[in-house]
């Protein structure tokens, strides 16, 4: 099925749209490189979803995987140069979220009270 990728936002969401992908990229940026450690650093995510989203990021060459042929198998992920291009955008998203977090928390409380 052909997708219309004539919009930059669609292209970005094709690669980075996923519940945990930007959190995964941020974790790798902070030096958390093993899948199980990435999983532990993201509350509410499942290891299976983390691994699926890592596979998608690997497919789009946002990350690269280095695996040692040991037992137990040890895999680590690193951002590629292409993956590093999202970091300034991620920093802006983080700043925006930090600026408006109190507002969002308050709105969530209000939503729970009315439910």
N, C-alpha and C positions, 0 to 999 in steps of 0.2 A: 504494500500500500504506500503510495507516494504521499509524503507530507509536504506541506507548504512551509518552507523554511526561508521565506523571503523577508522575515521580520527578525531583527536582532534579538528581541525578547524571546521569540519562539526558539531560536537557535540556542540561546543561553539556557532556557528551561529544558531543552532537549538533553543537554549535557548535565546541568547542575540542578535541575528540578527533581527533587526527591526529598523525602522528609528529613533525611539525615546527611545528605551529601555535603552540604556546606560545613556541617559540624565535623564530618570525617576529615575534610580538607583542613579545617582549623586544627584538629587534633594532630594531624600529620605535620602541619606547620610548626606546632609546639613541640615536636619531637616524639610524639606517641605514634609508633610505626608498626606495631604488631597488632593483628586483627583483634585478638582477645583484649589487649590494652585499650584499643580504640573503643571497643564495646563497653568496657568498664568505665570509660570516661564520658559516655553519653547516656545519661539516665533515660529510662523508658524505651531504649532501643533494644532489639533482639540481636543476638549474634548472627542469626541467619540473614536478617535484613542488612546488617552491616556488611556481611560478606557479599550479598547480592549487589549492594550499591558500590562496594569496592570493585567488583567485577565490571560494572558499567563504567566507572571512572577509569579503570584499566583499559577497557575497550576504546574509549575516546582519548586515550593517552594523556589523561590528566595526571595519573599516577603511574609509577612503574613498580613492578614486584620483583623482589629479590628473595629467592628461596634457597635455603641451604639443604643439601641432601643428607640430613641427619634424622635420627629418631629420638624424640618426636620431631616432626617436620617443623621447621622454623621459617616463617615468611615475614618479610618486612616490606612496607610500602614507602615510597618517596614521591614527592611531587616532581613532575617533569618540568622542563622550562615552560612548556605550554600551560601546565597546571599552575605554575607560579604567577601567570598573568592574571588570574582571578583574585589574587591576594589583595590588591588595592581596593577592589570592589567589595571584597569580604570585610575589609577594615571599615569601609564606609557603612556597610550594613550593620556591623557591630556597633559603630558609633551611634547610628540612628536608633538601633534597638536599646542601647543604654540610655539615650536621651528620653525615650518614650516608654521605658519599662514600667514606671510607676503608673502611668496612664493606663497601660494595657492591664496591669494587675488589678487596678481599681475597676475597670470595665468587666473583667472576668468575675470579680466578686459580685458585682451587680447582676451579671447574667445568672450566676448560681443562685442568688437570692430570689430572682423572679421565676426560676424554673420549678 
